[in-house]
Amino acid sequence: MSVPNPYWLRDNCPCTDCRDPRSGQKRFRIGDLPEDLAAVEAAEDATGLTVRWSDGHRSHYPAGWDDHEEPDDRTEHAKRLWQAADFACGLPEADWPAYLADPEERIAVLAAVRRSGFALLRGVPTEPGRVLEVARSFGYVRETNYGALFDVRVEPDAANLAFTDAAIAPHTDNPYRDPVPTLQLLHCLHNEAVGGDSGLVDGFRAADLLRAEDPAAFALLARTPVPFRYRDRTADLSAERPMIGLDPRGAIREVRFNNRSLGTLRGPGGTEPDVFYAAYRAFAAITLRPELQLEFRLGPGDCLVFDNTRLLHARTAFEGASGRRHLQGCYADLDGLSSTLAVLRRNTAALDELEALFEGEGADEYLGEAVTLAEHMRQAGALARAAGAPPALVAAALLHDIGHFRGSGRELMAGSDNRHGETAAARLSRWFPPAVTEPVRLHVEAKRYLCTAEPGYADRLSPASVHTLAVQGGPHTPEQAAAFAAHPFGPDAVAVRRWDEAAKDPAVTAPPFAEFRPLLLELMG
């Protein structure tokens, strides 16, 4: 069979010699590969493609490993372009306590910011500075000349229109920065004023409409760098970028639209001002179309999180004397949010995989005991939780026997040590810290230790456990017991072992795996 370009294929070898299994980073440089690299042998079957290389290396590429192309999730193709009527049934929102407590709720909120450009958190305590806590729940605060935190309220002799009671047209913030802050958060502390409602416009939708209605104007705004500038007593910031930013394939990736910060256009690449301003005015008119403007009122405790490279935000005028209107804001960045979302989704997929094992193979008998393997593990987790164990130890108790899955438990009963503690720890180490994996890895050694260190312990073992003890090496020697006792995770492994031995009661109904998911997901984060 034909093999693709050898350097491309070898550069993407997924084996642990070529890539760190945790980070995915390559362990070699492209220049390390020989000049005459070639595939000596290639075989493809249902599991994927196996290649033996001229330098002796062997690579295996799982089936479908290159079937999908990762799109740029910053572009229009990964977004839901919207108009106001699309939210007639409600805004994407969540309660702050639920968002903090439930990782699945966090996934929904962060995914809404990525796909629709915004989400609203309700019930964030109306204490100064809380908006920073919101930003840090998914990423990092971007500090600017306004500080880590800024107040949006009427100020005397304000240098920025945002700090007045005037209406503000749809715009993106800080277009004069390079790079521009990609996320903005606004947390309402007070809003008793008459007026002062908030508004959002999907800038990508507006640009898409311009492209459909006036392709020449769209193309001009996408290729013409325009100057944006802001200056005050302590800052002088400028950036020159097109109003509509495209990726190399021509997809909309960014909108910078702020009439207040637009500088003086001086011969932009041969574009005549009358042509530019016709396109600029056409785009501005689209952003003001009523059907595109989503209007709502922020109440105390509401925190709006939105994509500042996509959405234009606005505000109606308000009567400053009619009551307080005080928002606090900060900036953050999409890469942090996207990373948090990707990790949450990755971990959720891992929990789905574990739950499928519990519900599938877990229904099998457990080494001759009166409970199934899944019942045994869920009972152990429940016992640890009832004992007030820390979350990592509850997880270790719940997951301690996953090394028996995939049929390996039968090997142990047949007289071959399947080393299921090590197998389980290796599998779990992809997702969990040592506080979970080490007690799992050592729980078999803990049984051997207790048989030596605790008189009468061996007499309480079930017949199946007595049988497996012999296969696993029998009680510790005094030297082995001393070494185990000195291990930093030895006491935790002993605790898991005690719950392991007690978790074999057919009369007990253990909680389902799903009940442990929030705890596990927090540990994975």
C-alpha positions as CSV (number, residue, x, y, z in Angstrom):
1,M,0.0,0.0,0.0
2,S,1.1,3.6,-0.6
3,V,2.2,5.6,2.4
4,P,1.8,9.4,2.7
5,N,4.8,11.8,2.9
6,P,7.1,9.9,5.4
7,Y,8.1,13.1,7.3
8,W,4.5,14.1,7.8
9,L,3.5,10.6,8.9
10,R,6.5,10.0,11.2
11,D,6.1,13.6,12.7
12,N,2.7,12.5,13.8
13,C,3.6,9.2,15.3
14,P,1.5,8.9,18.5
15,C,3.7,6.4,20.4
16,T,5.1,7.3,23.9
17,D,8.6,7.3,22.5
18,C,7.7,10.2,20.2
19,R,5.1,12.0,22.3
20,D,4.7,12.7,26.0
21,P,1.4,10.8,26.8
22,R,0.2,13.6,29.2
23,S,1.0,16.8,27.2
24,G,1.2,15.4,23.7
25,Q,4.4,17.3,23.1
26,K,6.9,15.7,20.7
27,R,10.1,14.3,22.2
28,F,12.1,14.8,19.0
29,R,13.0,17.6,16.5
30,I,12.2,17.3,12.8
31,G,15.9,17.5,12.1
32,D,16.5,14.4,14.2
33,L,14.9,12.3,11.5
34,P,17.2,10.9,8.9
35,E,17.5,12.4,5.4
36,D,16.6,9.2,3.7
37,L,13.6,8.3,5.9
38,A,11.3,5.8,4.3
39,A,8.6,3.3,5.2
40,V,10.1,-0.2,4.9
41,E,6.9,-2.0,5.7
42,A,3.2,-0.9,6.1
43,A,0.2,-2.9,7.1
44,E,-3.4,-1.7,7.6
45,D,-6.1,-3.6,9.3
46,A,-9.2,-2.8,11.4
47,T,-7.1,-1.4,14.2
48,G,-5.3,1.1,12.0
49,L,-2.0,1.5,10.2
50,T,1.3,0.0,11.4
51,V,4.5,1.3,9.8
52,R,8.1,0.1,10.2
53,W,10.6,2.8,9.3
54,S,14.0,2.6,7.7
55,D,15.6,3.8,11.0
56,G,14.1,0.9,12.8
57,H,11.2,2.8,14.5
58,R,7.8,1.3,14.5
59,S,4.6,3.4,14.5
60,H,1.0,2.5,14.9
61,Y,-1.7,5.0,13.8
62,P,-5.2,4.0,15.2
63,A,-8.0,3.8,12.7
64,G,-9.5,7.2,11.9
65,W,-6.7,9.1,13.6
66,D,-6.6,11.7,10.8
67,D,-10.2,11.6,9.7
68,H,-11.2,15.0,11.2
69,E,-9.7,18.4,10.6
70,E,-9.7,20.6,13.6
71,P,-11.5,23.9,12.6
72,D,-10.4,27.2,14.0
73,D,-13.1,27.6,16.7
74,R,-12.5,31.4,16.6
75,T,-14.0,31.8,13.1
76,E,-17.6,32.1,12.0
77,H,-17.8,28.4,11.0
78,A,-17.7,27.4,14.7
79,K,-20.3,29.9,15.8
80,R,-24.0,30.2,15.9
81,L,-24.7,33.5,14.1
82,W,-27.8,35.1,15.6
83,Q,-30.3,37.9,15.7
84,A,-32.3,39.1,18.7
85,A,-35.4,36.9,17.9
86,D,-33.3,33.8,18.4
87,F,-33.3,34.4,22.1
88,A,-37.1,34.9,22.4
89,C,-37.2,32.0,24.8
90,G,-34.5,33.2,27.0
91,L,-30.8,34.1,27.2
92,P,-28.0,31.5,27.8
93,E,-27.7,31.8,31.5
94,A,-27.0,29.9,34.8
95,D,-27.1,30.6,38.5
96,W,-23.7,31.3,39.9
97,P,-24.0,28.7,42.8
98,A,-25.0,26.0,40.3
99,Y,-22.2,27.0,37.9
100,L,-19.7,26.7,40.8
101,A,-21.0,23.4,42.1
102,D,-21.8,21.5,38.9
103,P,-19.1,21.1,36.2
104,E,-21.7,20.2,33.7
105,E,-23.3,23.6,34.2
106,R,-19.9,25.2,33.7
107,I,-19.5,23.4,30.4
108,A,-22.9,24.7,29.3
109,V,-22.0,28.3,30.2
110,L,-18.6,28.3,28.6
111,A,-19.8,26.6,25.5
112,A,-22.5,29.3,25.1
113,V,-19.8,31.9,25.2
114,R,-17.8,30.1,22.5
115,R,-20.8,29.4,20.3
116,S,-23.2,32.3,20.8
117,G,-20.6,34.8,22.0
118,F,-22.0,35.4,25.5
119,A,-23.6,34.0,28.6
120,L,-25.2,35.5,31.7
121,L,-24.5,34.4,35.3
122,R,-27.2,35.2,37.8
123,G,-26.8,35.6,41.5
124,V,-23.1,36.6,41.6
125,P,-22.8,38.3,45.1
126,T,-23.0,42.0,44.8
127,E,-19.6,42.6,46.5
128,P,-16.9,44.7,44.9
129,G,-14.3,42.6,43.1
130,R,-16.4,39.5,42.6
131,V,-16.1,39.9,38.8
132,L,-12.5,38.9,39.1
133,E,-13.6,35.6,40.8
134,V,-15.9,34.9,37.8
135,A,-13.0,35.5,35.4
136,R,-10.7,33.2,37.4
137,S,-13.3,30.5,37.4
138,F,-12.3,29.8,33.8
139,G,-9.2,31.7,33.0
140,Y,-7.0,34.7,33.8
141,V,-7.6,38.4,34.3
142,R,-6.1,40.6,31.7
143,E,-4.8,43.7,33.4
144,T,-4.7,46.9,31.4
145,N,-4.2,50.6,32.0
146,Y,-7.7,50.6,33.6
147,G,-6.3,48.1,36.1
148,A,-7.3,44.5,36.8
149,L,-10.8,45.8,37.7
150,F,-12.6,48.9,36.4
151,D,-15.8,50.6,37.5
152,V,-18.5,51.6,35.1
153,R,-20.4,54.5,36.7
154,V,-20.8,58.2,36.2
155,E,-17.6,60.0,37.0
156,P,-17.0,63.8,37.0
157,D,-15.0,65.0,34.1
158,A,-14.9,61.5,32.6
159,A,-12.3,60.9,29.9
160,N,-14.2,57.9,28.5
161,L,-17.8,58.0,27.4
162,A,-18.4,54.7,29.2
163,F,-18.1,56.7,32.5
164,T,-21.0,59.0,31.7
165,D,-24.8,58.6,31.5
166,A,-24.8,58.9,27.7
167,A,-26.1,56.3,25.3
168,I,-23.3,54.2,23.8
169,A,-23.7,52.7,20.3
170,P,-22.8,49.0,19.6
171,H,-19.0,48.7,19.7
172,T,-16.1,46.5,20.6
173,D,-13.8,47.5,23.5
174,N,-10.2,48.4,23.3
175,P,-9.7,48.1,19.5
176,Y,-6.6,50.2,20.0
177,R,-4.8,47.3,21.8
178,D,-2.5,44.7,20.2
179,P,-3.6,42.2,21.1
180,V,-7.2,43.2,21.9
181,P,-8.7,41.7,25.1
182,T,-10.8,38.8,23.7
183,L,-13.3,38.6,26.6
184,Q,-15.1,41.2,28.7
185,L,-17.0,40.7,31.9
186,L,-19.5,43.2,33.4
187,H,-21.0,42.6,36.8
188,C,-23.9,44.6,38.0
189,L,-23.7,45.9,41.6
190,H,-26.5,48.5,41.4
191,N,-28.9,49.5,38.7
192,E,-31.7,51.7,40.0
193,A,-31.4,54.4,37.3
194,V,-34.0,55.1,34.8
195,G,-32.6,53.7,31.5
196,G,-29.2,52.2,31.2
197,D,-30.3,48.9,29.5
198,S,-27.7,46.8,28.0
199,G,-27.5,45.6,24.4
200,L,-25.6,43.1,22.3
201,V,-25.2,42.7,18.5
202,D,-23.6,39.7,16.8
203,G,-20.7,41.4,14.9
204,F,-20.1,38.2,12.9
205,R,-23.8,38.2,11.8
206,A,-23.5,41.9,10.8
207,A,-20.4,41.2,8.8
208,D,-22.0,38.2,7.2
209,L,-25.0,40.4,6.1
210,L,-22.6,43.0,4.7
211,R,-20.8,40.3,2.7
212,A,-24.2,39.1,1.3
213,E,-25.6,42.6,0.6
214,D,-22.4,44.4,-0.5
215,P,-19.5,42.1,-1.3
216,A,-17.3,44.9,-2.4
217,A,-17.8,46.8,0.9
218,F,-17.1,43.7,2.9
219,A,-13.9,43.0,0.9
220,L,-12.7,46.6,1.4
221,L,-13.3,46.5,5.2
222,A,-11.6,43.1,5.4
223,R,-8.4,44.3,3.7
224,T,-8.1,47.9,4.8
225,P,-6.1,48.5,8.0
226,V,-7.6,51.4,9.9
227,P,-6.0,53.2,12.9
228,F,-7.6,53.0,16.4
229,R,-6.2,55.1,19.1
230,Y,-6.8,56.0,22.8
231,R,-4.8,58.4,25.0
232,D,-5.2,59.9,28.4
233,R,-2.8,61.2,31.0
234,T,-1.2,57.8,31.6
235,A,-1.7,55.9,28.3
236,D,-1.2,56.3,24.6
237,L,-2.4,53.2,22.8
238,S,-2.8,52.5,19.1
239,A,-3.3,49.6,16.7
240,E,-3.9,49.4,13.0
241,R,-6.2,46.6,11.9
242,P,-9.1,46.0,9.5
243,M,-12.6,46.3,10.9
244,I,-13.4,42.8,9.8
245,G,-10.5,40.3,10.4
246,L,-10.4,37.2,8.3
247,D,-8.4,33.9,8.7
248,P,-6.2,32.7,5.8
249,R,-9.2,30.8,4.3
250,G,-11.3,34.0,4.2
251,A,-13.6,33.2,7.2
252,I,-14.6,35.9,9.6
253,R,-12.5,35.7,12.7
254,E,-12.6,39.1,14.4
255,V,-14.6,42.4,14.3
256,R,-13.1,45.7,15.5
257,F,-15.8,48.3,15.4
258,N,-15.6,51.5,17.6
259,N,-16.4,54.9,16.1
260,R,-15.2,56.6,19.3
261,S,-11.7,55.2,18.9
262,L,-11.3,55.4,15.1
263,G,-8.3,57.5,14.2
264,T,-7.7,59.6,11.1
265,L,-7.5,57.5,7.9
266,R,-4.5,58.5,5.8
267,G,-4.4,57.0,2.3
268,P,-5.2,53.4,3.4
269,G,-3.4,51.3,0.8
270,G,-4.7,53.4,-2.1
271,T,-8.3,53.3,-0.9
272,E,-10.1,56.6,-1.5
273,P,-11.8,58.0,1.6
274,D,-15.2,58.2,-0.1
275,V,-15.1,54.5,-1.0
276,F,-14.0,53.6,2.5
277,Y,-16.6,55.7,4.2
278,A,-19.3,54.3,2.1
279,A,-18.4,50.8,3.2
280,Y,-17.9,51.9,6.8
281,R,-21.4,53.6,6.9
282,A,-23.0,50.5,5.3
283,F,-21.5,48.3,8.0
284,A,-22.5,50.8,10.8
285,A,-26.1,50.9,9.5
286,I,-26.3,47.1,9.6
287,T,-25.2,47.0,13.3
288,L,-28.0,49.4,14.2
289,R,-30.8,47.3,12.6
290,P,-33.4,46.6,15.3
291,E,-33.6,42.9,14.5
292,L,-29.9,42.5,15.3
293,Q,-30.0,44.3,18.7
294,L,-30.6,42.1,21.7
295,E,-31.6,44.3,24.6
296,F,-31.9,43.4,28.2
297,R,-31.5,44.9,31.6
298,L,-28.7,43.8,34.0
299,G,-29.9,43.6,37.6
300,P,-27.9,43.4,40.8
301,G,-25.9,40.1,40.8
302,D,-26.0,39.6,37.0
303,C,-22.6,39.1,35.3
304,L,-22.3,39.2,31.6
305,V,-19.4,37.3,29.9
306,F,-19.0,38.0,26.2
307,D,-16.6,37.7,23.3
308,N,-15.1,41.1,22.7
309,T,-13.7,40.1,19.3
310,R,-17.2,39.2,18.0
311,L,-20.0,40.9,19.9
312,L,-20.7,44.6,19.9
313,H,-22.1,45.8,23.2
314,A,-24.2,48.9,23.8
315,R,-26.1,50.9,26.4
316,T,-29.1,53.1,26.4
317,A,-28.8,56.5,28.0
318,F,-29.9,56.8,31.7
319,E,-30.7,59.5,34.1
320,G,-27.8,59.7,36.5
321,A,-29.9,61.5,39.1
322,S,-32.6,58.9,39.2
323,G,-30.6,56.2,41.0
324,R,-27.3,54.4,41.1
325,R,-26.0,52.5,38.2
326,H,-22.7,50.7,39.0
327,L,-21.1,47.9,37.1
328,Q,-17.7,46.4,37.6
329,G,-15.8,44.9,34.8
330,C,-12.6,43.2,33.8
331,Y,-11.0,41.6,30.8
332,A,-9.9,38.1,30.2
333,D,-9.1,36.0,27.1
334,L,-10.7,33.3,25.1
335,D,-7.7,30.9,25.1
336,G,-8.1,30.4,28.9
337,L,-11.9,29.9,28.6
338,S,-11.4,27.5,25.7
339,S,-8.7,25.5,27.6
340,T,-11.0,25.2,30.6
341,L,-13.9,24.1,28.4
342,A,-11.7,21.6,26.5
343,V,-10.5,20.1,29.8
344,L,-14.0,19.9,31.2
345,R,-15.2,18.2,28.1
346,R,-12.2,15.8,27.9
347,N,-12.8,14.8,31.6
348,T,-16.5,14.4,31.0
349,A,-15.7,12.0,28.1
350,A,-13.4,10.1,30.4
351,L,-16.1,9.8,33.0
352,D,-18.5,8.6,30.4
353,E,-15.9,5.9,29.6
354,L,-15.6,4.9,33.2
355,E,-19.4,4.9,33.7
356,A,-19.8,2.6,30.7
357,L,-17.4,0.2,32.3
358,F,-19.4,0.2,35.5
359,E,-22.7,-0.4,33.7
360,G,-21.3,-2.9,31.2
361,E,-18.5,-5.2,32.4
362,G,-19.2,-4.1,36.0
363,A,-22.4,-6.2,36.0
364,D,-20.1,-9.3,35.9
365,E,-19.5,-11.4,38.9
366,Y,-16.7,-10.2,41.2
367,L,-14.1,-13.0,41.8
368,G,-16.6,-15.3,43.4
369,E,-18.1,-12.8,45.8
370,A,-21.8,-12.3,46.4
371,V,-21.9,-8.9,44.6
372,T,-21.0,-7.8,41.1
373,L,-17.8,-5.9,40.4
374,A,-19.6,-2.6,40.0
375,E,-21.6,-3.1,43.2
376,H,-18.4,-3.8,45.1
377,M,-16.7,-0.7,43.8
378,R,-19.7,1.6,44.4
379,Q,-20.1,0.1,47.9
380,A,-16.5,0.9,48.6
381,G,-16.9,4.5,47.4
382,A,-20.0,4.9,49.5
383,L,-18.3,3.6,52.6
384,A,-15.4,6.0,52.1
385,R,-17.8,8.9,51.7
386,A,-19.8,7.9,54.8
387,A,-16.6,7.8,56.8
388,G,-15.9,11.5,55.9
389,A,-12.9,10.6,53.7
390,P,-11.4,13.4,51.6
391,P,-12.6,13.5,48.0
392,A,-9.4,11.9,46.6
393,L,-9.8,8.9,48.9
394,V,-13.5,8.5,48.0
395,A,-12.4,8.4,44.4
396,A,-9.7,5.9,45.1
397,A,-12.2,3.6,46.9
398,L,-14.7,3.9,44.1
399,L,-12.2,3.2,41.3
400,H,-9.7,0.8,43.1
401,D,-10.7,-2.2,41.0
402,I,-10.9,-0.9,37.5
403,G,-7.8,-3.0,36.8
404,H,-10.1,-6.0,36.8
405,F,-12.1,-4.8,33.8
406,R,-11.5,-6.1,30.3
407,G,-11.6,-9.7,31.7
408,S,-8.4,-9.6,33.7
409,G,-10.1,-10.5,36.9
410,R,-10.5,-14.1,35.6
411,E,-6.8,-14.3,35.2
412,L,-6.3,-13.6,38.9
413,M,-8.8,-16.3,39.9
414,A,-7.1,-18.7,37.6
415,G,-3.8,-18.2,39.4
416,S,-2.0,-15.5,37.4
417,D,-1.4,-12.1,39.2
418,N,-3.0,-9.5,36.9
419,R,-1.4,-6.7,38.9
420,H,-4.7,-4.9,38.8
421,G,-3.6,-2.2,41.2
422,E,-0.8,-1.1,38.9
423,T,-3.1,-1.5,35.8
424,A,-5.8,0.7,37.4
425,A,-3.3,3.4,38.6
426,A,-1.8,3.6,35.1
427,R,-5.2,4.0,33.5
428,L,-6.4,6.6,36.0
429,S,-3.2,8.6,35.9
430,R,-4.3,10.1,32.6
431,W,-7.0,12.0,34.6
432,F,-6.4,11.9,38.3
433,P,-3.6,13.1,40.7
434,P,-1.4,10.8,42.8
435,A,-3.7,11.3,45.8
436,V,-6.2,9.1,43.9
437,T,-3.9,6.8,41.9
438,E,-1.3,5.9,44.6
439,P,-3.8,4.4,47.1
440,V,-5.3,2.5,44.1
441,R,-1.9,1.2,43.1
442,L,-1.0,0.2,46.6
443,H,-4.3,-1.4,47.8
444,V,-3.2,-4.9,47.0
445,E,0.1,-4.3,48.9
446,A,-2.0,-2.9,51.7
447,K,-3.8,-6.3,52.1
448,R,-0.4,-8.1,52.2
449,Y,0.8,-5.5,54.7
450,L,-2.2,-5.9,57.0
451,C,-1.9,-9.7,57.0
452,T,1.6,-9.2,58.5
453,A,1.0,-6.1,60.7
454,E,-2.4,-6.7,62.1
455,P,-3.1,-9.9,64.1
456,G,-6.3,-11.6,63.0
457,Y,-6.7,-9.6,59.8
458,A,-6.1,-12.6,57.5
459,D,-8.8,-14.5,59.4
460,R,-11.4,-12.0,58.4
461,L,-10.7,-12.2,54.6
462,S,-13.4,-13.8,52.4
463,P,-12.5,-17.1,50.7
464,A,-12.0,-15.3,47.4
465,S,-9.7,-12.8,49.0
466,V,-7.7,-15.5,50.7
467,H,-7.2,-17.2,47.3
468,T,-6.1,-14.0,45.6
469,L,-3.7,-13.2,48.4
470,A,-1.7,-16.3,47.7
471,V,-1.6,-15.4,44.0
472,Q,-0.5,-11.9,44.8
473,G,2.5,-12.9,46.8
474,G,1.1,-13.7,50.3
475,P,1.7,-11.7,53.5
476,H,4.6,-9.2,53.6
477,T,7.9,-10.1,55.0
478,P,8.8,-7.9,57.9
479,E,11.1,-5.9,55.6
480,Q,8.4,-5.4,53.1
481,A,5.9,-4.4,55.8
482,A,8.4,-1.8,57.1
483,A,8.9,-0.3,53.6
484,F,5.2,-0.2,53.0
485,A,4.5,1.5,56.4
486,A,7.0,4.2,55.4
487,H,5.3,5.0,52.1
488,P,3.6,8.4,52.2
489,F,0.4,6.9,50.7
490,G,0.5,3.8,52.8
491,P,-2.2,4.9,55.3
492,D,-4.5,5.9,52.5
493,A,-4.0,2.5,50.8
494,V,-4.8,0.8,54.1
495,A,-8.0,2.8,54.3
496,V,-9.0,1.8,50.8
497,R,-8.2,-1.8,51.6
498,R,-10.5,-1.8,54.6
499,W,-13.4,-0.4,52.6
500,D,-12.5,-2.9,49.9
501,E,-13.0,-5.8,52.3
502,A,-16.2,-4.4,53.7
503,A,-17.8,-3.7,50.3
504,K,-19.2,-7.1,49.6
505,D,-22.6,-7.1,51.1
506,P,-25.4,-8.3,48.8
507,A,-28.0,-6.6,51.0
508,V,-26.6,-3.1,50.5
509,T,-27.8,-0.9,47.6
510,A,-24.9,1.3,46.7
511,P,-25.4,4.7,45.0
512,P,-25.1,4.8,41.2
513,F,-21.8,5.9,39.6
514,A,-23.5,9.1,38.4
515,E,-23.8,10.3,42.0
516,F,-20.0,10.4,42.2
517,R,-19.5,12.2,38.9
518,P,-19.3,15.8,40.3
519,L,-16.7,14.7,42.9
520,L,-14.6,12.9,40.2
521,L,-14.8,15.8,37.8
522,E,-13.6,18.3,40.4
523,L,-10.6,16.1,41.1
524,M,-9.8,15.8,37.4
525,G,-9.7,19.6,37.1
